[in-house]
Amino acid sequence: MEQLNAKLYDKYTALKKRKLLDEGLDQKRAADIKELQQAMKDWVADLQGENERLIAKLTQKEQQLVEVQTLLLDETRKTKELNSEILKLQCLLAEKNDANHIATGSPDTTAEMIIENQTPIPPAKKTPKSKSRERNIHFIEKATVPCNGFQEEGRDLDSCRRHMSISG
């Protein structure tokens, strides 16, 4: 019986040691899991902070884009208005020149405006070479046959229409 008791006692102590080792390993695993869990929480918080920062930056860039688009539309509208005003003034100048030639008694010649290179060159891209090609206005004397007032007005309108179709 003593042998049996000794055997049982040995088994009991072996199980007790294994249980203590398993509990120690379980505690160590639990501590490692908690540490990993905390590291994951910190990492997620960092990623959320970076995400919020990037969203704010994206929103700022979108606002800048809207502002720039608005400015571009305003500048385009102003440019069109100015081009329209220039065309009106050119037509008035052509009419004035025609009236001056008629009043001075030289119906043989009239001034006609020709606009060269109608493609606008942005101010930032101007070079000395492009400045020379930039919109040049030349007055070309042209021989005409004297005609009555209605035909003069029709020719002036045709000239203005031609300039409008060239410029825009």
Secondary structure by P-SEA (a helix, b strand, c coil): caaaaaaaaaaaaaaaaaaaaaaaaaaaaaaaaaaaaaaaaaaaaaaaaaaaaaaaaaaaaaaaaaaaaaaaaaaaaaaaaaaaaaaaaaaaaaaaaaaaaaaaccccbbbbbbbccccccccccccaaaaaacbbbbbbbbbbccccaaaaaaaaaaaaaaaaaacc
